[in-house]
Each structure stands twice: as structure tokens, then as C-alpha cells.
Amino acid sequence: MVTVNQQRVPRKRTYLMCSPEYFAVEYAINPWMDVTTPVNAELAVKQWDRLRGALVDLGHEVHLLTPEPGLPDMVFAANGAFMVDGTVYGARYKHEQRSAEAALHRAFYEAQGWRFIGPGEINEGEGDFAYLPEAHGGLILAGHGFRTELPAHAEAQEALGRPVVSLHLVDPRFYHLDVALASIDDGNIAYYPGAFSAASQQVLAQLFPDAVLADDADALAFGLNLVSDGANVVLNGAATRLAGRLKAAGYTPIPVELSELKKGGGSVKCCVAELRH
Ligand code: ARG
């Protein structure tokens, strides 16, 4: 295969983030969380702030959600909703420990005046939904198996008017789609095949023949939990081989350190919801 070093073009984004002021590991709802591991919330805030700064330095707009005591996972703002072309499909969390977050996200979106559609089905927003505006005319990729439930995929399709491709997550370490797959530009993705059922791997290979693939180590280092503006890819610094592959494909990797938030089972993308208004 010939590697063409393409010039990638960034597109200005609007994001939503929430400070980890009250971040803690008080319960374990994914295999990364261990309630006996000490968490340094102050360091978490510092690392999170560097991530926010990196996105602002790239020219993006970052809205902030006010964190609430008693909601230690609220920093993972990607789970609160999924927005496509100005319409917001709200989240309904699987675990009751996080369920109160949904209303706080809803209040944010409604205050912006954006069209908000409340969900009937369990779904964790951008944790399990990704949008590729230039793929096949605008395609939603959706994960199920651990958090978001399959009927939510049909509900999202009705709410947002875009085709939804359902992908089956089969490895509990990759409990959300956004730890196993990411959009790297408007039409292409990076992913870790091992997180998906054999049939879903076949679907991904058919739809995205030019995808960038991550190896086990980089996927487990949360490398795929990345945020890209189409040219600049902000990702966990530990995923060095993935960064190299992205660079070879013409993207500019921007490594960040989020060791504290990893204790909650999340990294870059979990902290950032994209507002496609
Ligand atoms: N502790 C959180 C949970 O298990 C982490 C959420 C990570 N967010 C994400 N978008 N993958 O719900």
C-alpha cells in the first residue's frame, strides 16, 4: 500500500466540558474503576484544564457545565447527550449513580435554545454514538452491549433523521463505543477491531476501508478515546503507536496526560461532548 501524506484541514468545533472538581471513584460501574485506588482530584483538575487549554489553543469554543457535588463522574461530559445538526437526543444513564446527570445536561441544551428530544431508551450519549457527516451522506455509528441498549439506536435514528449503524461491543474493557472507535475526520474513523463482534468488525471494514487501526496496547491505553477536529488529534499520550499511525496518515497528534481520569475509566473523548449546532 502506498502511504500518501495528505494535507488535513481542521474545522472549528464547539465542545462541552465539565470540571472534575468533585471527581472520585466511589463506585465501580466499569472494569477500570477500583474504589480502593486513591484519586487526586486536584491533579485531575490540572490535567483536565490542560486538555481544555489544548482545545482552546486549537481555536475551538469550549462551553462549561457546572459540576455538582455527589456526581463524581460528571467530568465525563460526553455521556450527557448526542447532538447532530442542531437537534439534541438526550441521555438516559444505565446506572442510577449517574442518572441525575441527564437533567443537568438537558438544562444546558435547553438554555441554549436547541431542540431537545428526551429519550425513552437507555443510552449514554456520545459515549455510544459517533457522527460522520461526510460518510455515506451522514452516518451515525452506535454501540450496544454494555451501556446503551439496542432500542435506543432506532430511537436515535427517529430523533435525528440519520441512518444508524449498530455495532456490538463484546469486551467489557471497551464498555462504550468511544473507547474503541473515534471519528478522525468527517468521513473516517480509527478503531480497535477486537472490541467488536466478528459481524460488527465486518461491517466496519466494509464501511471504512481506509480506517486507522489501533493495536491492543494503544486501545487499552485509551488511545481511541480521542478528539479530532479533522486535522489535529488530541489523544492520550500513552498511545504512541496510534499517534505514529495518525501522523503517517497526515494528522497532527497532540498528546495529553489524563492519568487521574483513567481511574474512572475515561480519557480525552469522555470529557468532551461535541455540540453540532
Ligand atoms: N466512570 C464513568 C462510567 O463508567 C466513565 C465514563 C466514560 N465516558 C465515556 N464517554 N466513555 O460511566
Residues whose N, C-alpha, C, O or C-beta is under 5 A from the ligand:
A	BS01	LIG	I29 N30 D73 F76 A78 N79 G127 H176 D178 G264 G265 G266 C270
